[in-house]
Amino acid sequence: MNTAYWIVAGTLALFYVYAGTLKVIRSREQLRPMMAWVDRVPLPALRALGAVEILGAIGLMLPPLTGTALWTASVAAIGFVVLQTGAIAVHLTGEDRRITLNVGLAATAAVTAWLATGL
């Protein structure tokens, strides 16, 4: 189960580091082709969301690597489930109805939370 955690959580962490970094460093114009919803969110909130994604990815990786506070990996994964639930709501209330990625990320985060209980 440890190997499964590292595969699933590592993939999830890589995604969130990438997506979070884009939200932190790119302009709204650069993000618009990838994320149609960026005009509906204030820029400081978009930057904060990116920072939360990066911190969550660190929360998935660092506790198991150090062997301390392993429960925080589960908390980080559950946080990603909550984040994606909010993302689905944002997509469904706007004109962008593409939620397949968000549902997949929520499911992956839920599996990661379950796998983290066996660390």
N, C-alpha and C positions, 0 to 999 in steps of 0.2 A: 504494500500500500504506500510505502514511502516513495518508491519510484514513481508510482502513479501521481502522487502529490506533486513531485518535482516537475513532471511533464506537463500536467494540467496547469498548475500554479505558475510555472515558468512561462508558459505560452501566454497566459492571461496577463502576467506582469509585463512581459515584453510589449503586448498590445497597449496596455495602459501607460507605460512609459513613453511609447511613441505618440499616442493620441494626446496625452497630457502635455508633452513637450511642444507639440504643434500648437495647442491652445495657449500655451504660455508665451511662445516666441513669435508666432505668425500674426499678421494683421487680419482684420476681419475680411478684407478683400481676398486675401490668400486662402482663407478658410472657407469662404462661401461656396466654391465649387464642390467641396467635400461634405460640407455641413450646411444644409439649407436653412437651418434654424438659428444661425449665429446672429442674424439681424434682430431676432426677438429677445435677445439676452444682452444686458449691459456688458460692456467690455470688461469692467472689473470682475463681474460674476463669471465671465468666460475664463479669465485668467485664474481666478480662484478655483474653478472647476478643474482646470488643468493641473494646478498644484495638488488638489485633492487626489486626482488620479495618480500622480507620481508618488505621493505619500502612501497611497493605498498599495501600490505595487511594491514599494519598499516594505510595507507591513506584511505582504505575502512572503517575501523572501528573507528578510533579516532575522525574524525570530527563529525560524527553523535552522538557519545557518549558524546562529550563535547559541542555540539551545536554551534560550531564556525567554520567558513569557510566551510560550508557544500558543497560548489561547488567543493572543492578538492576531495570529494568522487567520483564525476563524472569524474574528471580528472584522478584519479587513475584507475578507471574502463576502461576508454578509453585507458589509457596507457597499460593495460593488453590486450586489443584488438590489439593494435599495436604490443605488444610483441609476441602475438600468431601468428599474420600475419608473422612476421619475423621467428618464429619457423617453421611455415609451409613451408616457403621458404627454410630454412635450411634442413628440412627433404626431400623436393622434389628435391633438388640439390645434395643430397647425396644418399647413397645406402639404407637408411632407409626411406621407403615410408609410414610409419604408421603415419597418420595425424588425425585420428579420435578423439583422446583426444584433440589435439590442436584446431580442429574445434569446439568441444564441449566447451572448455574453452573460446574461442573467443566469441561464442554465449552467454555463461553465463555472460561474462564480458559486452557484449553489453546490455543484459537485466539489469544487475546491474547498468550500466550507466543511462539507461532510468528510472529505479526505483529511482535512487538517485536524479533525478530532482524533485521528489515529496516530498523530505524530508523537 
